[in-house]
Amino acid sequence: MFVADVSRMMNADASALAALTVLALGTFTAGVHIAAWRICVVGIVLALGVPAIAWLEQSTLLLLLIAVVVVAVIAPFFWHRTRSAQHPAAS
């Protein structure tokens, strides 16, 4: 994976994900060989992290846009509530 010919074909993100995949496989296999279920779980979590990281890299701007819209919708309600609590209506 880190041979010069291969590293020229892959960008840094792809090689990092490939290295994480190999690490997950090695961790899971080591857990199986020493019969330690906790090590196997760590390997599974690492393996599940690979597609999650790849998806997060692709959709970061979309998630940021969703977060900004949610804050823009919810913030006026909190602002109105704090403002009305500071100035109670006259009876």
Order of alpha helices (4+ residues) and beta strands (2+ residues): alpha-alpha-alpha-alpha
